[in-house]
């Protein structure tokens, strides 16, 4: 979370995202990750000059654990083979549609395979698990 020095003016191009609701349902197949990460798989490839997006499906906790045995319940997995987040996308959103068609912030990009869109899904911080902390910070720092 970042506290800005002034209020943000929302527009067609700049808008807030919905926060998840504890136990709330979101589509596991209508998700997107966005970021300005590397445009190739190489260490020296440049970052994207434009915001890029990739469609993702979320995996179940057991599917995620099969691909990434190191993860905890504080994380979720999403992605396809050959399509995914890249180096430099960390901190960006994983957003999924809710039943009203609005995007909800489900995850925060953490890591993926070294090669962009490798053979394993990417790992994201599970935002729902941090809702009480987010609420506390918003109360302490209005």
N, C-alpha and C positions, 0 to 999 in steps of 0.2 A: 504494500500500500504506500502511496505517496501523498503527502499533503502539499497541495499547490499554493503558491503565494496569492492567487486570485481565483475568483470563480471562473469556471469554464462556460463559454457561451455555446450551447448546443445548436446544431444545424443538421442539414441533410447528411453531411459528411462526418460529423462528430456527435455521437450519442452515447448515453450510458447503456450498459448491458444489464440484464436482469440477473440477480443473484439467485442461487439455488435455494430451494426450500427443503428443510430436513425431511428426508423420505419422499420428496417430490419426484414425480415421474418426468423423464425426458426421453426423447427418441434416442435409441442406441445406434440408429443408422443414419440420422440426419445431423451429423456433426461436422465441424470445420475447425482446423487449426490455421492460424495466420501468423505471419512474421516477416522480418526482413533478413532472414538468415542467408547462408551461402547459397549461391545458385548452382553449385556443383558439389561433388562429393569430396573434392580435394581440400587439403589443409590451407592452401594458398589461394583458393578461389575467392572471388570478391563477394561481398554481401549484396543482396538484391537492392537496386535503387528504388524499387516499388514494393509496396506491401503485397505479399503473395498469400494465397490460400490453398489448402488441400482438403478434400473431403475425407472424412474418417468414419469408421464404424468403431464403436466402443466394444471392448471384449468383456466377457464375464470375468469375475475375480479368479475363477479357476483357470480359464484360458490364459489370463494375464500371468498368473503364477507359473504356468507351464513354460511360457516364453521368457519370463524374468523372475526366476526363483528368489531373487534378492528383495523384491518389493514387499511393502507392508500394506495394511488397509488404509493408509494415508495417501495411497497412490492409486491411479487407474491407468489402464492401457487403451490405446486406440491406434488405428492405422492399418494400412494394407502393405503387402509386400510390394516393393518398388515405388511406393508413394508415401511420403512422410515428411516430418519436420527435419530441418537441417541444423548444423552448427550455426549458432547465432539467433535461433528462434526461441531459445530459452527465455522464460518469463512471459511469453505470449500466451494468448488464450486458446483453450479448447472449448468451443461453444456448441451446444446441442439444442435443437428445437424442443419446446415444451408443447403441450396439447393445444395451446392457443397459437402456435406458430412463431412465437417469439424466441430468440436465442437466449440461452441461459449459460452463465459462466460455470462450466463443469470442472475444468481443469486448468492448470498453469503448466506450460511446457517445461519439462525437466530435462529429459535426455532421450536419445534414440541411438540407433546404430551409428557407427562412425561414418558410414557411407549414407548419404541422404536417401531415405526411403529404402533402407536395407531390407533384410529378410524378416526382421522382427518388428513388432509394433513399438511405438514410442511410449514413454512413461510420462505421466502428468501428475502434478500434485492434485489431490482430490479436494476441491474447494469446499464441498459440503462438510468435510471433517473439521474445517476451520471456522465455521460460521459463528460459534460463540466467541472465539478470539477476535474475529472481524468486528462483531458487535461491540465488544469491550473496547477495542481501539477507537472505533467511531465515537463511543461515549466519552472516552478519556481525552480525545483530541478532536473536538467538534469543528 
